[in-house]
Amino acid sequence: MSLKRRTPVFLGLALVLSMVLLAACGEANPTPPDPPASPSYSVRVVARDGTSHEIDLSSLEVKDGKGGFIKTTGTIVGPDTFSGVSIDEVLEKAGGFTEDDALAVTASDGYTMTLTYEQVKGLLMVYGEDGQALKVTDLDTMLITSSDGDLFSSELPRLGFSSPDGAVSDGHFWVKSVAELTVVEGLSDWEIALTGVESVGLDRSSFESMAECPDTPHPAATFETTTKEGDAIVYEGVPLWLVISMFDGGDAEGGHYLFNKGLADKGYTIEVVAADGMTVEFTSQEVAYNADIIVAYKVDGKPLGEDEGPLRLVGSGLPSKKHGVKQIAEIRLVNLPE
């Protein structure tokens, strides 16, 4: 009798022990969780005819790449390895891309960089380990969707440029968080000479990067005026003092240009030279932080025409009408203080 009364107890203990052992085994050998799903990205592509296409990047072939970029301060980021999709395949899904086209790449924060047909095809200047420009090289243009390292693992998809040796190209082309690609009318590259404490060439993409950067402490400028026929027009650009900051010796560590106010206070002359040689002058004091003397590159949202561009001076702060120089070819700082 007593044996029969004890049997359920032993059975209960055995059951509890087996549950404990099973639980312990479960802890030692847990069922692996499902791997996290890879992020899915899409971009909006606006074709030349105005039609809009939402392109799912995960539907395209993924390829590996390697590359890096150089900031305006000379700091090199990368190179690193990454994966993504060909920009050609993305554009093909929305009707294609021809030699007569250019491509405006817009980030989620509104930053826009416009690439020529050649740049979209990867023809970019590459730089050495010391930051020196080497040559224009044919790179693979991609929208990066994942990265093996940390350098390009966030703010995706990102425009990137790849080569077998991990070439380094200009940072302003590596647009982050790409939201939209717009096929626009083709445009030409240009470069004007800036001569002062330093001598540099200001090209179209560098100027556009200044004018479009949402993080800059010196925002872009606009000027509203009317044509001879009385039509309202709006010029877009940046203050002249911002362009001066590129070559007046006031370099900033954070990546943005820093105006050399101390040098401007001492006084020097700014000469703005047109393609035909016409030259106007400003004093450094009247230009310093003056948002009403503007170097424009667009009118009514489009690049300046040949009769005005690539750059011209506009703004209510110009001393006279003759100071509204068109077709700017060079800007010089002269009579610099010792």
Helices and strands as residue ranges (DSSP letters): H 2-28, E 42-46, E 52-56, G 57-59, E 63-70, E 76-86, H 87-92, E 101-107, E 112-115, H 117-120, E 123-127, E 133-138, E 140-147, E 158-162, E 168-170, G 171-173, E 178-185, E 191-195, E 199-203, H 204-212, E 221-226, E 232-239, H 240-244, H 261-266, E 269-274, E 279-283, H 284-287, E 294-299, E 302-303, E 312-314, G 321-323, E 328-334
